[in-house]
Amino acid sequence: MHTADPLTSVHQRETLDRAVIREAAQWLVRWHESAQDPHLAEQLAHWRARSEQHEQAWRRALQVNDKFGLVPPQLGMSVLNERTELSRRRAIKSLVLLMTVIPAGVAGYQVMPWREWQADYATRTGQQRSLTLNDGTELTLNTDTALDVRYDRSQRLIRLHRGELLIDTGADPAQSPGQHRPLRVLTRHGGVQAPGTRFVVRQQREHTLVQVFAGAVEIEPRSSARRPLIQAGQQLRFDSHGAGLPQPVDPRGADWADGVLVADRLPLGRFLAELGRYRTGLVRCDEHIASLPVSGAFQLNNTDQVLASLAYSLPVKVVYRTRYWVSVTAV
């Protein structure tokens, strides 16, 4: 199977055959309907192996659907009827359109690995979720987050595949004299160990951000022997090779757990990038207005309303090319 990212080459994007793109869209819909069918999985593998172009088209279909959420999850749970057939046709049509017209818009978006599809707990774009583990640890998953929980006799482990997580650690009920099960969070860049605290872990492509609001946590970069300890009121970023210096924590850094995005003279470009995490599709910002300051508290459960409010408070206009493609430009 080819592993190179097919979406980083303009030439490759332009030479994908439309018929192959449509087949990839059809396969993706079938996969959502019958992901547990081993025969379907084998047939799909054969189709992907037919050529490099077939594999590229499949990866692009995954990227576009994961970014825009086009295939209704209920397809695989419904008896075939006129309504589900209409949903299927719409999903295929939308996939083909977006795969053909705006591949550059998702060129930097990574295909979701299989382990993320099978994560113990996950949220889709715009969704948040809270849960309590058996030791009393409380987790709040932010938008587009996936994680596994592995508790055994020697450890309490949370593996964060993607996204952002607020953690209120609980006491270890299995702890006895001479036995200690630290709570650890693993990201692609390393680990975070917390004896008892309240903190946020946000995994990004190049680094992991840790914000501590109570207690302290130890940072464990994957390829570094240095293990910095950061205290309440501090935050830092680390990658596989090491950690940066602690900085004052953003006091509103966990407000998203209450469904609120708070901005204090945040540049519009950065504000829209953050808001875009909570809605399917693309939110573009005209570079000429990207530095305009945004202040206020915004409810994340209605991003369209947030966008509309910007047009009232700033000299900008919001243009919807489609429901998935929004541009904020100067008036």
C-alpha positions, 0 to 999 in steps of 0.5 A, spaced: 500 500 500 502 506 498 504 511 504 506 517 500 501 523 501 497 524 495 494 531 496 501 534 497 502 534 489 498 539 485 500 535 479 497 528 482 491 532 484 489 534 477 490 528 474 486 524 478 480 521 474 473 523 475 471 516 474 475 513 480 473 519 484 466 517 483 468 510 485 472 512 491 466 516 494 461 510 492 466 505 496 466 510 502 458 510 503 458 503 502 464 502 507 460 506 512 454 502 511 457 495 512 464 497 516 464 490 519 463 486 513 469 482 512 468 481 504 467 488 503 473 490 507 477 485 502 473 488 496 475 495 498 482 493 499 483 490 492 480 496 489 485 500 492 490 496 490 488 496 483 493 503 482 496 508 485 490 513 483 485 508 486 489 509 493 490 516 492 482 517 491 480 513 497 485 517 501 482 524 499 475 521 500 477 520 507 480 526 508 474 530 505 469 526 509 472 527 515 473 534 514 466 536 512 462 530 515 458 528 509 456 521 509 450 520 514 452 516 520 445 513 520 446 510 513 449 503 516 443 503 521 437 504 517 433 499 513 434 501 505 428 505 503 427 511 499 430 516 504 436 513 506 437 512 498 436 519 497 441 520 503 446 516 499 446 519 493 446 526 496 453 524 500 456 521 493 454 527 489 457 532 495 463 527 496 465 527 488 464 535 488 468 537 494 474 532 492 474 535 485 473 542 486 477 544 492 482 538 494 487 544 495 483 546 501 484 539 505 491 538 502 494 539 509 488 535 513 491 528 515 487 521 514 484 518 520 488 512 522 484 506 523 485 506 531 482 513 531 476 510 528 476 504 533 477 509 539 474 508 546 471 515 546 470 520 540 467 526 538 465 529 532 467 536 529 462 541 534 461 536 539 463 535 546 462 530 551 464 528 558 465 522 562 467 519 569 472 513 569 472 508 574 477 511 579 473 518 579 477 521 574 473 526 570 474 527 562 471 532 558 472 531 550 473 537 546 471 538 538 474 532 534 477 528 539 479 521 540 482 517 545 483 510 548 483 508 556 487 503 558 487 501 566 490 495 569 494 493 575 500 497 574 497 503 570 492 508 568 493 510 561 489 515 557 492 515 549 490 521 546 489 520 538 487 527 536 484 533 539 483 536 546 482 533 553 480 537 560 482 532 566 480 532 573 484 526 576 481 522 581 484 518 587 486 511 585 482 506 588 487 500 587 492 504 590 495 500 596 502 500 600 508 500 595 503 500 589 502 507 585 498 507 579 500 514 576 495 517 571 498 518 564 496 521 558 500 519 551 500 523 545 504 523 539 509 527 542 510 523 549 507 523 555 504 527 561 504 524 568 499 527 573 499 525 580 492 529 582 490 535 578 486 539 573 489 540 566 488 540 559 492 537 554 491 539 546 495 535 541 496 539 535 500 537 529 507 539 531 507 539 538 502 538 544 500 544 549 499 542 556 495 547 561 495 546 568 489 549 573 490 545 579 496 541 582 502 539 577 504 535 572 510 532 569 512 532 562 515 526 558 517 528 551 518 522 547 526 523 545 528 527 551 531 525 558 529 532 561 522 531 565 520 538 566 514 539 572 509 545 571 505 547 576 498 550 577 498 557 573 503 555 568 502 552 561 508 549 556 508 546 549 512 540 548 514 536 542 518 529 541 525 532 542 523 536 548 519 542 552 519 549 551 519 554 557 513 554 562 509 560 560 503 563 564 497 559 563 491 562 559 486 563 565 480 562 560 484 556 557 478 551 559 472 555 558 471 551 552 468 545 556 462 550 558 461 551 551 464 558 550 470 561 546 472 567 550 477 572 546 480 578 548 483 582 543 484 576 539 486 577 532 480 575 527 485 570 523 486 566 529 479 567 532 476 564 526 481 559 526 479 557 533 472 557 531 473 553 525 475 547 529 467 547 532 464 547 525 464 542 519 467 545 513 472 551 511 472 558 514 477 563 510 479 570 513 481 575 508 488 577 510 487 584 509 482 584 515 486 578 519 489 583 524 482 586 526 481 585 534 475 580 536 473 581 544 467 577 547 464 571 549 461 566 544 457 560 544 460 554 541 453 551 539 451 556 534 457 558 530 453 561 524 450 566 529 458 567 532 459 569 524 453 573 524 455 577 530 462 579 527 459 582 521 455 587 526 461 588 531 467 589 525 467 592 518 467 585 515 462 581 511 460 573 511 460 570 505 457 563 504 459 559 498 456 553 501 454 551 508 461 548 508 465 554 505 465 560 509 469 567 507 470 573 512 472 579 507 472 586 508 466 590 507 
